[in-house]
Each structure stands twice: as structure tokens, then as C-alpha cells.
Amino acid sequence: MGTVDPKPPPRAGLGLLGVGAAACAACCAAPILGFLAATGIASVLGAVTFGAIGLVAVLAVAAVLLQRRRRKAQRCEPAATGPVVLEAPRRTHRQRLGSDG
């Protein structure tokens, strides 16, 4: 009869380890990729939402400033073109020099 080698060859366990690693990758890849995809989608949605809110805020401020500018321009326009007659103010009572009232 032959002798039994008490030590297995050094590469004998690597096949089992490789099969275990492949099984782990196959099992865990889908949840990891799903988490990364959800994170990416949430980031995109957050950027789009933040951008839309920012755009609405900028448009609202621009509309207010434009209305103010239009109102100010309307107030500054002269009512009539040509000479304007000014009258001197008239006193209703005389005031004595040196008196308080």
C-alpha cells in the first residue's frame, strides 16, 4: 500500500476560496449596485430640485426689481413739455421782527 501525505498541496484550498469569493460577489453585487444607483438618483434629484428652486427665486427677485424700475421711470417722466408757470407764495399774516410767534 501507498503512503498518505499528511499535508495537502499549498494550492488545494485556493479553489474553494475562489468559489467562495465568486459567490460573495454574485450575492452582494446587486445590493451594492442598487445602493450606489439610489444614491446617484437622489443626488441628481437634489441638484435638479435645488436648481429649480434657485431659478424660481432669481426670477421672483428679477420681477420685483423690474417692476420697481418701471414705476420709478413712470414717476420721473414730466407731465407736460414746455414752460411751467410758478407763482410766488403769499403770506397770510405778518410777522414782527423779534417776536416769538
Secondary structure, 3 states (H helix, E strand, C coil): CCCCCCCCCCCCCHHHHHHHHHHHHHHHHHHHHHHHHHHHHHHHHHHHHHHHHHHHHHHHHHHHHHHHHHHHHHHHCCCCCCCCCCCCCCCCCCCCCCCCC
